[in-house]
Amino acid sequence: MAKVLVVDDDKSIVDVVRLVLTQKEYDVCVAYDGKEGLAVARQEKPDVIILDIMMPEMDGITASGILVQDTVMRKIPVLILTAKESARSMMELLPNVRLYMNKPFDPPELLKSVERLLSAAPV
């Protein structure tokens, strides 16, 4: 069973994403800011990370940049889920970011995106 880490400070977003993914029997772990997300990623070694940009404690841009510096974590594909379209250009510079989705998102489309990341060959 694939493991997906959801990192978002909006509990309602986390709940919807978790519901969508657990219905397809994915193992879902969560964090509510970038700093916590890094700790959970190191502990759980997820197959995919869904990451928000704007969060307290540590934003998604910083968290993704730290993931890239780790030789094991850099291989985990990241899907950016954000309401901040302008951050997209900054995130395109990070090699672990594979897909972007805007909030609000379509749950079936999110599921397709996660499935696509899981089926892709590692970089």
C-alpha positions in Angstrom: 0.0 0.0 0.0 1.4 3.4 -1.0 2.0 6.0 1.7 1.1 9.7 1.1 2.1 12.5 3.4 -0.3 15.5 3.4 1.2 18.8 4.7 -1.3 21.6 5.0 -2.2 24.0 7.8 -5.9 23.9 6.8 -7.5 21.0 8.7 -10.5 20.9 6.3 -8.2 20.5 3.3 -6.3 17.7 5.1 -9.6 16.0 6.0 -10.8 16.1 2.4 -7.5 14.8 1.0 -7.3 12.1 3.6 -10.9 11.0 2.8 -10.2 10.9 -1.0 -7.0 8.9 -0.5 -8.1 6.5 2.2 -11.2 5.5 0.0 -8.6 4.1 -2.4 -6.8 2.4 0.5 -3.7 4.7 0.5 -1.9 5.0 3.8 -2.2 8.7 4.7 0.0 10.5 7.2 -0.5 14.2 8.0 1.4 17.3 9.2 0.1 20.8 9.7 3.2 22.9 8.9 6.4 22.5 6.9 8.6 21.8 10.0 6.3 19.0 11.2 6.0 17.8 7.6 9.8 17.3 7.4 9.9 15.3 10.6 7.0 13.1 9.5 8.6 12.6 6.0 11.9 11.5 7.6 10.0 9.1 9.9 7.4 7.7 7.6 9.3 7.7 4.2 6.2 8.4 2.1 5.9 7.5 -1.6 4.3 11.0 -2.4 4.1 14.3 -0.5 1.2 16.7 -1.0 2.5 20.1 0.1 0.8 23.4 0.7 2.9 26.6 0.1 1.6 29.0 2.7 1.9 27.6 6.2 3.0 28.7 9.7 6.3 27.6 11.2 7.8 26.7 7.8 6.4 27.3 4.4 6.2 24.7 1.6 8.9 26.3 -0.5 11.4 26.1 2.4 10.3 22.5 3.3 10.6 21.3 -0.3 14.1 22.9 -0.6 15.2 21.0 2.5 13.8 17.8 1.2 15.8 18.2 -2.0 19.0 18.5 0.0 18.4 15.1 1.6 19.7 12.3 -0.6 16.8 10.0 0.3 14.0 12.5 0.6 14.8 14.2 -2.7 13.5 11.2 -4.6 10.0 11.6 -3.2 7.7 13.3 -5.7 6.0 16.4 -4.4 2.5 17.6 -5.5 2.0 21.3 -4.7 -1.5 22.0 -3.6 -1.9 25.8 -3.2 -4.2 28.8 -3.5 -1.2 30.9 -4.3 -0.7 30.7 -8.1 2.3 33.2 -8.0 4.4 30.7 -6.0 4.4 28.3 -8.9 7.4 29.9 -10.7 9.5 29.5 -7.5 8.5 25.9 -7.1 9.4 25.0 -10.6 13.0 25.4 -9.7 12.8 22.5 -7.2 13.5 19.1 -8.9 11.2 17.1 -6.5 8.1 19.1 -7.4 6.3 17.1 -10.1 2.8 18.5 -10.2 0.8 21.5 -9.1 -2.9 21.8 -8.3 -4.8 24.9 -7.3 -7.2 25.2 -4.4 -10.0 24.6 -4.5 -9.3 21.3 -6.2 -11.3 18.5 -7.8 -11.0 15.4 -5.6 -11.1 12.9 -8.5 -8.4 15.0 -10.2 -6.3 14.9 -7.1 -6.6 11.2 -6.9 -5.5 10.9 -10.6 -2.5 13.1 -9.9 -1.4 11.0 -7.0 -1.8 7.8 -9.0 0.2 9.4 -11.8 3.0 10.3 -9.4 3.0 6.8 -7.9 3.2 5.1 -11.4 6.1 7.4 -12.6 9.6 6.0 -12.6 11.8 7.5 -9.9 14.1 10.3 -10.9 
